[in-house]
Amino acid sequence: LTLPVTLGELKTKAPSKESEESATKPATPHSVKIAALGISAAPLDKTLRTRYGIGKSAHGVVVTEVSPDGPAAAEDIQTGDVISEAAQQEVKSAKQLAELADAAKKDKRPLLLLLNRGDEMQFVAVGFGKGND
């Protein structure tokens, strides 16, 4: 099986007023906090697809919150990104993503994520560093 892959560099943006305000808003219903990544994620539903402009072909879980000092923010993961795969496994739930992130952090190895942002797929490796426990 051969898959074409396009590698690119994510452009970093200054934190927006919206992202600063989202830290004070209540979490999206059904969101799961994934402490290892510094995000909250929720299953894709019609409401979240509309809110974040996510196409029908996207699958996985949607990032609903990003902690500004977490590992995900360091890799420019943003609210509205859809995480389709983690550690080369299809992501079917936020709980599954949390388990994969916890295992990678425990083993002090990066977690490879496949993100869908604006109907463009991109790989992001989230590192946890040797000092993170």
C-alpha positions in Angstrom: 0.0 0.0 0.0 1.5 3.3 -1.0 0.0 6.6 0.1 1.0 10.0 -1.3 2.1 12.4 1.5 2.6 16.1 1.3 4.8 17.6 4.0 4.7 21.2 4.9 5.4 23.6 7.6 2.6 25.0 9.7 2.7 28.7 10.0 2.5 30.0 13.5 0.0 32.7 14.4 -0.2 35.1 17.3 -2.9 34.0 19.8 -6.2 35.5 18.7 -8.6 37.3 21.0 -11.1 34.5 20.3 -8.6 31.9 21.6 -7.9 33.9 24.7 -11.7 34.3 25.4 -12.3 30.5 24.8 -10.2 29.8 27.9 -12.9 31.3 30.0 -15.9 29.8 28.2 -17.3 26.5 29.4 -16.2 23.4 27.6 -18.1 22.1 24.7 -20.6 19.4 25.8 -19.1 15.9 25.4 -15.6 17.3 25.3 -12.9 15.2 26.9 -9.9 16.9 28.4 -6.7 15.3 27.1 -4.1 16.6 29.6 -1.1 14.9 27.9 -1.7 17.0 24.8 -3.1 20.1 26.5 -6.4 20.0 24.5 -10.0 19.1 24.8 -11.6 17.1 22.0 -15.2 16.0 21.2 -16.8 13.6 18.7 -17.7 15.2 15.4 -21.4 16.1 15.2 -23.5 18.3 13.0 -23.2 21.3 15.4 -19.4 21.1 15.6 -19.1 20.6 11.9 -21.1 23.8 11.4 -19.3 25.8 14.1 -15.9 25.0 12.7 -16.7 24.7 9.0 -15.7 21.0 8.9 -16.6 19.1 5.7 -18.6 15.9 5.6 -15.6 13.8 4.5 -13.6 14.6 7.8 -13.7 11.9 10.5 -12.1 11.6 13.9 -12.5 14.0 16.8 -12.5 17.8 16.7 -10.2 19.9 19.0 -12.5 22.2 21.0 -9.9 23.8 23.3 -6.2 24.3 23.3 -4.1 25.1 26.3 -1.7 27.9 25.3 1.2 26.3 27.1 0.5 22.6 26.2 2.4 20.4 23.7 -0.4 20.7 21.1 -0.1 24.5 21.1 3.6 24.3 20.6 2.9 22.4 17.3 0.2 25.0 16.3 -2.8 22.6 16.8 -5.9 24.8 16.8 -9.5 24.6 17.8 -11.5 23.2 14.9 -8.7 20.9 13.8 -9.9 17.3 13.3 -7.6 14.6 14.5 -8.2 11.6 12.2 -5.3 9.4 13.3 -2.9 9.1 16.2 0.1 6.7 16.3 -1.1 5.4 12.9 -4.4 4.3 14.3 -7.8 5.7 13.2 -9.2 7.9 16.0 -12.8 6.9 16.8 -13.1 8.7 20.2 -11.5 11.3 22.4 -11.0 8.7 25.1 -9.0 6.6 22.6 -6.9 9.6 21.7 -6.3 10.3 25.4 -5.1 6.7 25.9 -2.7 6.9 22.9 -1.4 10.3 24.1 -0.9 9.1 27.7 1.1 6.0 26.4 3.3 8.1 24.2 4.0 10.6 27.0 4.8 7.7 29.4 7.2 6.2 26.9 8.7 9.7 26.2 8.1 9.4 22.4 6.4 11.8 20.0 2.8 11.1 19.0 2.2 11.3 15.3 -1.2 12.9 14.5 -3.0 13.2 11.2 -4.9 16.5 11.2 -7.6 17.7 8.9 -7.6 21.5 8.8 -9.8 23.2 6.2 -10.1 19.9 4.2 -6.2 19.7 4.0 -4.5 16.7 5.7 -1.2 17.2 7.5 0.9 15.2 9.8 2.1 16.7 13.1 4.4 15.1 15.6 3.7 16.2 19.2 6.7 15.8 21.4 6.6 15.4 25.2 10.2 16.0 26.1 12.2 14.1 28.6 11.2 16.3 31.5 7.4 15.8 31.2 5.9 13.3 33.5 
